[in-house]
Structure formats: structure tokens, C-alpha cells
Amino acid sequence: MTPPAALTVYYDGACPLCSAEIRTYQRSRGSERIHFVDVSGDGAPDTLGPDLEREAARARFHVRDEEGRLASGAMGFIWLWRQLPGWKWLATLGSLPGMPILAEAAYRRFLTVRPHLAKLFTRFLGAPCEAACRSPKT
């Protein structure tokens, strides 16, 4: 019997950058307690809980803990890193005073360049680049 998931991670599998990063986490020790949900496919529900719509999950990284609490952006990554032994050092660093604010600012900047990076990634690897390669609606 497998233990319940410590976190549910919602990610945009149509984004080649996102998929590559998620594969890295999935190969990490401790990932067996994390439920990874690709929200890009046609079969993904439009609503992923009372507080998360599919389009929001595609536009920004989200995680949900065992108690149903939702975190997104930099804080979502910090929650994920805390669950993976090889990444806990990054969660500790990201949790230092002031760091979550700086990390969130960096993440928001990344979101503006993500479509361009995804296109470059696609060119070099030949991976498909769907909605993730469009500019965000923000």
C-alpha cells in the first residue's frame, strides 16, 4: 500500500520547459509521495478544486498539500522542494527572510519570458510547443 500523496503538483505538460523540470523532480528521491498532474491534455478537468481553474494552473505553477491548501509560483516550488530530500537545501534557502518575495519576483519575470524560452527549447529539441509558447494573459 502506498502512502497518501504529500503534495499534488499541477503543471503544464504542453510546455517543454515545464515538462523537463517536472521529469527532474519525478526522478528525485521522495517523488513517490507526490502526485503530478498534467493539466494540459484534453482530458484534464476545467476545475481542479474550488480554488483552481485549469487555465490558471497552465499559466502558473501550483501545488496542493494534504490539507487542501494551495500555493503557487515561488511558494509552490518551495513546498515541492521541502518534500524532496535532495532539494530541501533549496527550500531552506528560499524560505530565508525576504527570499520568498525575491523568488516570486524572479518567477513572475520568468513567466514573461517563458513563451520565448519554450520556443527556443523546442527548436533545439524538436519538442512540441503548444499553448505554453503563447504570451501569458497577465
C-alpha positions, -999 to 999 in steps of 0.1 A, spaced: 0 0 0 14 34 -10 13 63 14 -10 92 5 5 120 -16 22 147 4 15 171 -25 -3 174 -57 16 193 -84 -2 209 -112 19 216 -143 16 225 -180 28 194 -198 24 212 -231 53 234 -221 86 217 -229 104 236 -202 78 227 -176 78 190 -186 116 188 -185 116 203 -150 89 180 -138 107 150 -151 137 160 -130 115 162 -99 99 128 -108 133 112 -108 142 126 -74 141 106 -42 108 112 -24 88 118 -56 67 87 -50 48 107 -24 39 134 -49 10 133 -73 20 150 -106 -10 163 -127 -5 174 -163 -33 200 -168 -26 205 -205 -43 175 -220 -78 174 -234 -88 150 -206 -78 174 -178 -108 188 -159 -116 226 -162 -117 228 -124 -90 214 -102 -107 222 -69 -128 250 -55 -99 275 -59 -81 265 -91 -92 266 -127 -73 247 -154 -62 278 -173 -47 293 -141 -28 260 -135 -15 262 -170 -3 298 -167 14 294 -133 29 266 -112 5 253 -84 7 227 -57 -18 215 -31 -9 199 2 -25 171 21 -48 195 39 -61 211 6 -41 243 9 -29 258 -24 4 275 -31 15 289 -64 46 304 -80 78 305 -59 60 294 -28 47 263 -47 83 254 -56 94 259 -20 66 235 -9 77 209 -35 114 212 -27 106 206 10 92 172 0 123 161 -19 153 153 2 178 163 -25 161 197 -29 155 206 8 185 229 8 168 250 -19 136 251 2 156 263 32 174 290 11 141 300 -5 125 303 30 150 327 44 137 361 54 129 381 23 137 353 -1 101 343 -9 94 378 -21 126 379 -43 119 344 -56 83 354 -65 96 385 -84 120 363 -103 93 338 -111 70 365 -124 98 377 -146 104 342 -158 67 339 -168 70 368 -192 99 351 -210 87 316 -207 70 316 -242 102 327 -258 123 302 -239 99 274 -247 102 282 -284 140 281 -282 138 249 -263 115 235 -290 138 245 -318 168 227 -302 150 196 -291 122 194 -316 96 191 -288 61 203 -295 53 237 -282 16 244 -278 -2 269 -256 28 274 -234 46 292 -263 20 319 -263 24 350 -243 6 350 -209 -26 369 -204 -14 389 -174 
